[in-house]
Amino acid sequence: MHYRILICLSLLGSHLALAQTINPKNVTILRDGYGVPHIFGKTDAEAAYGLAYAHSEDDFDNMQRAVLAGKGMLGRVDGKDGVLFDFGLAMLNLDSLVDARYELDLSPEYRAVLEGYAQGINDYAAAHPKELLLKLAFPIEAKDLVKSSTLSVSLMAGLGMALKAVNENRIQEFLGANETHTGSGSNALAVAPEKMADGKAYLLVNSHQPIEGRFAWYEAHVVSEEGWNCVGGLFPGGNMVFVGANEHLGWAHTFNYHQFGDIYELELNPKNKNQYKYDGEWRDFYVRKAKLKVKIAGMVLGVSKKVKSCVYGPVYKSKYGTYAFRFAAYKDIRATEQWFKMNKAKNFGEFSEAMKMQAVPLFNTVYADDKGNIMLHSGGKVPKRNPKLDWTAPITANTSAYNWTDILDYEQLPHVENPECGFVYNANNTPLHCTGDSCNWDEYFPGLQSFEYNRGERFGRLMKGHEGKFTEEDLDRIKYDNAYDSDGAYAKKFAKLYSLDENKYPDIADAIQKLKRWDKRGNVDNPDAALAMVAHDFMAREVDAPFAILMIRDEGVSEEMAIDAVRKAKKLLLTTHGTMDVALGDVQRLMRGDKSYPIDGLREVPRACDTKLVDKKNGLFKMTAGDGYIQIVRFDENGADIRSVNAFGASNRPNSKHYTDQMELFKDHQYKPMSLKRSELEKTAERVYHPGE
């Protein structure tokens, strides 16, 4: 018996009943000079095993948290924050769904990948028992990975914001028609060869996520002799690349905000709270108990929670009412298999066939390949709604007319393929604006995202305003643009901030004048941007919502909100820096460990930089989200030329030199090369080994 299994047996006793199927000697991990893992296996399952092992070496804490979310055990480690995910798993009944559909819905080939990945985590856990957050969670099963991924994508596809909206009684603000925003963003751009000066297709992968934690990008390269050779970004627990490129093609995702589901405000029977009205009749809720565990003050306590569902779907009771949710996302467990097929696609046709699974429940996809094809498809599981009905949330009709059963077909969703305009882009703006004006998709369906805001407006203005063919330098300037558009959503919604009367408010007259002088750009040496950045922070705190909400909600920033934010921003800068005339980079920092660098950009500009006040004494704001993992890919008949950078480094372990070794590249808008060829990688490899060595 393999020595790792012996260790695991001694650690976990009778809980372990797992057969060893992957021989680690068949898997090679090559670490390049930046510590990025390049994993080689004979089979896809072996490559997945190596990916799990390498990722565990770099970030086992978050790998475990991803798995615990799928086992309904995150509350035992992360307390109240974690038990919310455990409750979500129970509320959506994902345990039963995955157990019932695992062998029916997932192909044998992909199940082998999942099982190899699960074994990689288990083998790492067995060899490193002191790192375990919760011993009883191991060994994990492949099904746990599917439960975790299905929960995550369901929350991303609008359900997470729906829960927040009903819990805070902010349904119209957060989930009014076409105005869903989670705070996550992204930029993506593809340019056809004929529009590039050097005749090579161009792809920008630039997803915006938190730059630390369970949903921060991790970079890896996965290779098998069964045709898998893909490099890009993934999250802990992800057993394939979510955004990236292979030898033939590449793709980026950005969040799209169609209405992927609906909220129903239920009418309860005043004589029986376990009944709700549907089509004029009282119906019984389906009720079951969820037994949860939550860590409080160092103790793990048991909590029993009633979980209800109705004909629409899962039910949630807040102090403002009882609501049902209907989203297609939590009924499909195949999302990660679709991504796996995208990883292995060799051409536009195979990639499109993978996309047509429509198992991934959201995302715009921007695509480019070595044949010169480019595409934008705004996909996901969008309900096929009756256009004659009012779908404004919450729905109060309580009738079967609102109980949709199908989703829109792939071809019915917004898409632009190889437009004559020669480029496609998305920065979370409406897909109705994704290329030149004469090439846009111009159809409609109920729930279509219609809003625009600054990043999309800047990409559109700069791409369409360019004359002649593009160079990489041109596209770099667009990607790293750090301005608010002078005639867009920001200018309209924040008009009161820049029209304040300094004579009316003498205590902040100097700050008002400073804001009026500001050029609306976020360069590190900009002496006026820090005041605006801090004021933005106070405004976002005031509405308790992502900053982007201020640009897409109906009402603009009020004069009262603007005055309050400017007063607080002025006070903070004077108290901590002694002056308002402080460079943005002296206030806004890229920080990790003992390293701290000035960082450019602002909230919701193409060089996206979301920040949090972390040093109140010195008035320092730390970058927490926005630009993180960036990949630039160039395609021609010779294949893919790939460069990339991550905000920090390949490792999440503070004692590793790769914990911070990409920070200077990131702040300076520079990249490192990423080869797909093993022979080239071996020339500069930092380490080559088998898992467990």
N, C-alpha and C positions, 0 to 999 in steps of 0.2 A: 504494500500500500504506500502511496506517495506520502512523503514526510509532512506535507502541508495538511493532508487529511488527518494524519495522526494528531497534529497540533490542534486542529479544529475539533476533533473528537474530544480531546482532553478539555478543551475550552467550553464546548457547547453540549457535551454529553449526548443524551438521547435525542436532542433536537436535530441532529445531523443525519440525514438519510440521502446523501447526494452522491451520485456516481461521477467519477472523474472521467471526462471525455476529451479534454484538451491537454496535450503534452506541451508544457512550456518550452521545451527544446525546439519545437517547431515554430516558435514565435521569436522574432528579433525586434528589439527596440533600439533605434538609433537616435541619439540625442545630438542635435546640431549645436552650433556655437552659442545659440541663444537658449538652449535647453528644450527647444520644441521637439516633441516626440514624433518620430517617423516609424510607424509600426508595420512590420512585414510578417505575413503568415501565408501558408500554402492555401488555406481555405478562408472564406469570409468569416467563418466562426472563429478561427484562430486569430485573425486580424482583430476581430471584435474583443476577444479575450485580451490581447495585448493593449488595445486602447483602454479598456477598463483598468488594467493593471497600471499602465503609465499614468492615467489620470488620477488614480488613487495615490500614486507616489507623490503627485504634485498637490493634491487637494482632497485628502481623504475625508476631512470634516464635511465638506459640502457634498461630496459623493454620498456619504452616509445620509445626509439630510434629504437628498433626493429620493433615496430608497425608503427612508422612514416615512416620507409623505405617501408613498405607494402602499405602505403596510399599515397606515393609520396609527403610527406610533410617534409622530413628530412632537406631539404635546408632551411626551415623557421626557424630552430633551430640551425643547425650546419653550415650554410653558404655554402661556395664553396665545402667543403668536403662532406656535406650532399646532395647537389643538384646533385652530381655525381650519387648517388644511385637513386634519383628521375628520372634522365635522363635514367638510366639503365632500370628502370621499364617501362618507356614509349617506349624506344627503342625496348624492347623485347615484347611489347604489352601485358604485363602480366595482366593488368587490365581486358582487354577483354577476355583473355584466361581463367582466373580463374572464372570470372562471367559466362562464357559459360559452363565450364566443372565441376564446383563445385559439383552439384548434380548428374552429370553423372558419374564422375570418382571416387568420394569418397563415401565410404559405409555409410549408415545411422548411424551405430555404431560409426564410426570415426567422422562423422560430429557432433554427440552429444558431443564427447570429445572436439572438437574444440570450440563448442559453450559454453560449460561449462568453458573452459579456458578463452575465451573472456569475459564471464560474471565476472569471478574472477578479471580480470584486471579492468573492468568497475566499479565493486563494490569498489575496492581499490581506484580508481581514485575519485569516488563519495565521499568517506569518507575522502579523503586527497586532497582537491582541491588546497591547497597552493603548492603542489608538482608538479602540472601539468606544463609541458614545453610548451604545446600548447593546449589551452582549446578547440579550434574548432575541434581537432582531435578525441574528444570523443563524444559519445561512439564509441568504435571500434566494428567491426564485425568479425566473424570467417573467412570470406574471406580475410580480411586484413592480418591475420596470414599466410594464404596460399600464398598470394602474396609475403610477406616478405621472407618466407622460400624458395619459388621457385627462387626468385631473388638471395638469398644468395648461394644456392647450384649451381646455374648456373654460378655465378661468380667464385666459388671455382673450378668448373669443367673445368677450362681452359679459360673461356670467359673473366674473369678479367685480366689475363695475356695477352690474345690476344689484348684487348683494349690498354693496356699499351704498348705492342710491336709495334702496328701500330702508336700510338700517338708519340712514341719516335724513330721511324724508327729503331727498334732493333728486327725485326722479326726473323732473323736467329739466333740471340743470345738467345732470349727468347723462340722462338717457332719453332726452327729447329726440324727435326724429332726426336721424343722421348726425347726432352730436355726441358720440361716445368717444371718450379719450382716456386712456389709462395712464398717461404720463410717459409711456415708452414711445420712442420714435425711431426714425432711421432715414438715411439717404441712400438712394441707389440711382445709377446712371449707366446706360449702355449707348455706345455710339458705333454706327456702322462703319466698315472700312472706307467706304467712299467719302465719308465726311472727315476722316482723319488724314492729316498731312502725310503720314508714313504708310497709309493703306492697311493698317492693322485695326481690327475690332477692339473696342475698349469696354471694360466693365469695372464699375466701382461698387464694391461691397462695403457698406458703411452703416451697420445696424447700431442703433443707440440703445444701450441697456445700462443698468447699474454696472460700474466698473469693478466692484468687489461683491462677493457673496454668491448665493446659489444660482443667480441668473446673470452672472458675469461671463463673458466669452472666454473660452479656453481654445487654444489653437492646437490642432493635431493633423497629422498626415497618415492615412490608413491605406495599406496596400495588400492585396491578396493575389494569388495566381488564378483566381476565378474572375478577374476583371475589375476589381475594386482598386482605384488609385485616385484618391480625392483628398484635398487639403482645404481646411477652412475652420470655421468657428462652430463650437457646440457648447452646451451647458453640462454641468455635472449630472451624471446619469444618462447622458445622451450617447447612444451606441453607434452614431454615425455623424457625419458633417451636416449641419443645418444650413449653413451658407458658405459658399466657397466654389472651388473649381476642380475639374479633373483635366486630363490631357486634351479633351475635345471641347469642353463647354464649361460655363460657370453661371451662377445665379446669385442674386441678392434678394433678401426679403425686407419689406417695410410693413409696419402695421397698417392695415386698412380699417376703416370704421363704418362699414355698412352695418345695418341693424341685423346682427346674426341671430337674434332671438327676441322674444317679447316678454314683457312683464304684465301680469294680470292681477288686478286688485279684486280679491274674491269677496263675495257677499256671504257672510256666515248666517246660519240659522240661529235666530236669537234664542230659540228653545233648545238647541243642540249644537254646541260649538264644534262638534266633530262632523258637521255637515256644511256643505257649500252649495250655492245655487248654480245650476248648469242647465241651459235650455228650459228654464222655468220650473225645474224640479230640484228638490234637495237630494244631494248625493253624499254618501259617506266618504270621508278621506280614507286612504290606505295609510295605516299607522304602524310603525315598527319602532323598536328601541335601539338606539346606538349607544354602546358602552364605550366611553372614552376614558383616557387616562391623561392627566395633566400635572405637570411639575409646578408646584407652588411652594415657595419658601423652602426649597430643598427636598420637599416630600412629593411623592407621586400619589395623587389622589384619584379615585374613581369618580366619574361623572356619568350619569345616565341621562340621555337626551332623547325626547320623542322626535321622530322624523316622519313627516307627513308628505304625501304626494296626492295628486288629483289627476284628472283626465288630461290637463295641460302638461303636467310635469311636477317636479319637486316643489314643495311649499315651504315658505319661510315666514315666520310671524315676528314682526317688529312691534314696537310700541305705537307705531303709526297705522298698522293694519296687517292684514294677512295677504300674502302675495304668492302667486305661482309663477314659475319660470318655464319657458319652452325654448330650448336651444338644441340644435341638431348635434352640436359638438360632442356632448356627453353620451351619445348613442353609438359612436364609431370608435373602435379601438385601433384603427389601422394607420394613424397619422405617421408614426415613425417608420412603418414599412414604405409609405409613399416617399419619405425622405431617402430611405435606403435605395429605392429604385432611381431616384433623381441622382444620387451619388454615382450610380453605375451606368447611367445613360451614356450612350456613345454619340448621339446625334440629336437633332431637333425633334425628330419623330419619336424616338424613345423617351425623351424628356417630356414631350407633350402627353404621351400615353400615361406616364407616371402622374402628371398633373391632373389628368382626367379622372383619376381615382377620386378626387375631391375628398380625400380623407383628412388632409390638413385643413382645419376649419376656418382659417383666416389667412391673411397676408397678400400684399401685392408681391409679385415675383417679377424681377427684372433680369433678363437673360441675354447672353451673348455666346457665340461659338466660333469654331475655327473655319466655318464655311461662310462667315459673315452675317449670319442671322442674328437679329435682335428682336426682343419682345418685351412687352409689359402685359401681365395678366393679373387682374384684381380679383383674386379667387376666394374660395371659402364656401362655407355652408350657409348660403343666404336663403331664407324661407321663400317659397313661392306663394306670395300673398295676393289676395283679391284686391286689385287696385281701386275698386269702388268703395272699399271700407276705410275707416280712419284708424291708422295704426299708431297713433300717438300714444306714448307710454304715460301712465299705465292704462291698459285696456280694461274697461269696466263693463263691457257688454255681457260677459259671462255666457256666451253662446258658442255653439259648434261652428258657426261661421268663421270664428277667429282661430279655430283649431287646425292650423295648416298641417299638412302631412308630407309635402314634398319640398325639395330644394331646387333652386335654379340650376339648369344644366351649365356645364363648363362654357359652352359657346354663348350662353345668355348673359354671362358676366362681362364686365368691361375688359377689353383686350385690344391691343394694337400689335400687329406683327409686321416687321420689315417696312415701316412707314417710309414714304418718299422723303419725308422731312429728315430722316437719317439718324434720329436719336429718340430715346425714351428715357423718362426720369420719373421718380417719385420720392417725395419727402413727407409722406403721410398726408398729403393734400388729396383732394378729390381726383380719382382716376380720369375724370372728364378733361383734366388738363395734365397731359403726360408727354406731349411732344409738340411739334409745330402746330399752329392754329388750324391749318388745313388738313391735318392728319388725325385729329382726335376722334375717339369713340364718342358718339353723341346720342345714345339710346337712354332708356330709363326703366327702372323697376322700383316698387315701393321698398324703401329702406336704403336706397342708394346714397352713399356718402357724397355730400355736396359741398362741404365747407373747405375753405382755403385758409392757410395762414402762412406765416413768414417764410419758413424754409422752402416750401413749395413755390411760393411767389418769387423768391430769389433765384432758385434754380431755373424757373421758367423765364424770368426776365433775362438772366445772364446767358442761358443757352440760346434763346431766340434772338437776342441782341447781338450775338457774335457774327462777324462777317468773315466769310471764307472758311477754310478748313480748320479743324482744331488740332492743336498740338497738346502733348501731355501737360505742358506748362499752363496752357489755357485752362484745361480741365482741373488742374490742381488749384488754380486761383478761384475757380467756381466752387470746388469742394471745400476749400478753406475760407470762403467768404464769411465774414463775421459781422455783417451789417443787417440792420432792420430796413425793410423796403420803405422808401419815402412815400409810396402811394398804395400801400397794401393794408392788410388786416391790422398790423401793429399800429400804423399811423392812425387808422380810424378808431380803434378801440382804446388807444392811449392818448387821444387828442387832448383830453382835459389835463393830463400831466404836463403837456408842453404848452398849454395856453393859460396856465395859472398867472394871476396878476400879482407881481411882486409887491405892488403898493398896498394890496389888500392883506398881504401876509408878510409884514416887515421882518418877522423873526426868521423867516427862511428865504428872504429876498435874494440873498447871494446864491443859495442852492437852486432856486428857480432860474436865475440868470445862467447859472452853470449848465443846467439841463437844456436850456434853449440854445446854448452855444455848441452842445455836443453834436458830433457828426454822425451819431447812431452806429458807431463801429466799436468792436471789442478787441482792439490791438492791446498787447500787454503794456505798452508805454502810453496808452491813451489816458490823459489826466482827468477826463470827465466821465469815463465809462464806469469807474468804480461806484460813483454816487448812484448812477442809474441801476447798476447791478444789485446794489444793496436795497434800493427802493423796490426793485422787482421782487426781491426776496420777501420783503415785508408784505407786499400785495398778495403774493401766493399764499403766505401764511394767513392772511386775513380771510381769504375765501376758502382756505383749507382744501386746496385742489391743485393739480398740476398747473404750472404757469401757462401752458397752452390754452387752458380753459378760458383765460382772460381774453384770448384772441378769438375764440369761436362761440362764446355765449352771446345771447342777444344784446344784453346791456354792456356798454363800455365801462371803462374805469371811471368812477364818479369823482367829482371834485373833492369830496370828503375823503375818499380812499387815497387819492393822490396826495393831498395835504398831509395826511397822517403818515404815509410812507416816506415822504420827503423829510418830514420832521425827524422821524426815527432814523433814517439813513444819515442825515446830517449829524445827529447826536452820536451815533455809533462811530462814524469816521473821526469826528473831533475828539471823542473820548479815547479812542484806541490808536489813532494815527496822528492826532494833533492838528490835522488839516483835512479839508475836502480835496485839496489838490494833490491827490495821491494816485500814482499809476495803477491801472487795473491789476497788473501782475504783482503788485505789492500787497494786494488784498486777496486776489483769487489765485489759488495755488493747486498744483498737482502734487499730492503728498502721499508718501508711503514710507513706513519705517523711519529712518533718519534722513530721508531725502525730501526736499521740498523745492519745487520749481515754479516760476511764474508761468501761467498758462493763458493762452488767448481764447477768444470765443465768448459767447453769452448764451443764455437760455433761448432756444428756438431760432438760432441762426444756423446756417449750414455747418460751421464749426461749433457744433452744439456743446455747451458746457453747463451742466446743472451743478449747483453748488449747495453746500450746507455750512453754516457758521459752526466751526469746531473749536475755535480759540477765541472766546469772548474777551479775554484780557487784551489780546493783541489784534483783535479784529480781523482774523484770518478765516476765509471761506475755502473749504476743501472741495475740489471737484469730486462728485459722487456718481455722475451719470452723464450720458451724452456720448460723444465720440469715445470709442473704446477700441474694439478690433476693427481694423481697416485693411482691406485687401484690394489691390489694383491688379487686373489681369489684362494682358494683351494677347490676342489670338491672330494667328495666320496659318499658312499651310504647314508650318513646322510645329504647330501645337500651341501650348500656353506658356507665356512668360509671366511669372507670378511674383509679386512683392507684397509684403504685409507688415503691419506693426500692431502691437497691443499696448494698452495704456501703461501697464506695469512690467509684466514679464510672464514667463511660462509657468512659474511656480507660485503657489500660494503659501509657501513655507518661508517664514522670515529668515531662517538660517541659510537659505539658498541664495547663491549669487544671481539667480534668475528671478528673484523676487522683485527686483527693481531695474533690471539691466536694459529694458526697452524705453524707460521713461524719457531719456534725452532724445532718442529718435522721435518719440511721440510728440514731444513739445516742439521739436524743430521741423515737423511735417516731413520726416524722412522715413524710409522703409528699409527692410532687410529682404534679400532675395529668398525665395522658397522654391526649391527644385522638386520635381516629381520623379527624378531619376536616381535610383539607388547608387549608381556608380559615381555620380557627382557628389552626392551627400557623403559618401564614405571618405572622400578626400579631406573633408574638414570636420568630420564627426568628433564630438567631444567624448562620446562614450557609445559603445555598441555591446549589447548584452541580451540575455534571455531573461524573461520575468522571473524574479526570485533570486537572481544571482547577486 
